[in-house]
């Protein structure tokens, strides 16, 4: 594997798109042997914002898989939150598509109870956001999903510009939530190696969900002591360091 360049596929979470990765793709390019870094939007978000989101994770998976460049390889998928559900489903049904998967702050039925998959404070915050202006909502999302950044105003304004360019319809948010609520961890059929990364200060989901998922998948787990749910925004260097470590171990 150390002689081949790895191509990286990035998948975001609920109502987020590829522009929300920020500087993280540039950090990936610092990895030795890094090939292409490709971010594909889930149907209903980003470049796909005009489309209707499927009502199942499998439907989302097949939609995104059809848009993955087929003339490149090998691939690794890095997926955050709801995107990690897509990665889990993808790897369980198409195990040869990826060399390994990186699951960031992942949750799903079968790994933890509902109250840990979505913290009650997050439920309250998300409910209030339905009545906010777009500007106030993006600031609230920032506060809910990050823990280490200090340039809130600049990032919230950038996210506002993203929304105005590619507005996510509420019906697609509901459809993504419905799909996520039905999805279970594919323990018996997950044959692609995985690395699980999680944040102890995640304001959306308790990190024990990732602990349980890593145990069920027999996958290594790395915990960040201080980052929030949007770990790639809070500390991209930390992720890259863990990837270097994991790739080195796999190469031995």
C-alpha positions, 0 to 999 in steps of 0.5 A: 500500500505504501507504493500506491497513492491513496485517493480520498473521498470525503462525505459530510453529514446532515444538511452540510456540503463539501464547502463545509470541509474548509481547509481539511482537504488541504491538510490531507494533501500533506499526507505522504502518498496522497492522491486525489481528494474528492468531496461528493455532496449527498443528494439534497445538499451542495451541488445536489441541492435541487434534488430530493434526498432518498428516504434510506441510507442505502439510497443515498449510498447508491446515489453517491457511489454512481458519481464516484470516479471509476478510473481512479484507485485505491480509495479511502473514505472519510465520513462525518456524522450522517456521512459515516452512516453512508460509509458504513452502508457502502462498505458493507455492501461494496467491500472492495470499493475502499482500502479502509474507512475513517468514521468520524463522530459516527452514530447509528441504531445498534451502537447506543441508545437514542439519547446518546445518539442525539443529546437532549441539549442538542435536541433543544438547540435544534428545535429552536433553530427552526425559528431562527433567521438563517444568519442566527441559525448558522451561528447556532450551528457553529456553537453546537458543533465546534469547541476549539475555534475562535473565529466564529463570526468569519466562519458563520458568515462563510456558512451563510454564503454557502447556504445562499448559494446552495440552500438545503430545503427543509424537506430534505433535512427531514428526509435525511433524518428519517433515513438516519433514524432507520439505519443500523450498524451493519456489524456482520457484513462490514468487511472493510477495515475501519478507523473510528475517530471521535470527540469527547466534547461532541455537543451532538452525540456522546462519544460512547457511541463511537466507542461502542461502534469501534468495539462492534466493528473490531476497529481501532478508536482514537479520541480527541479530548477537546474537539467538538462534533465538527472534528475536521474543522476543530483540529484537522492536524490531529486527524492527519496525525492519526491517519499517518499512524494508522497507515504506518501500522497497516503498511507494516 
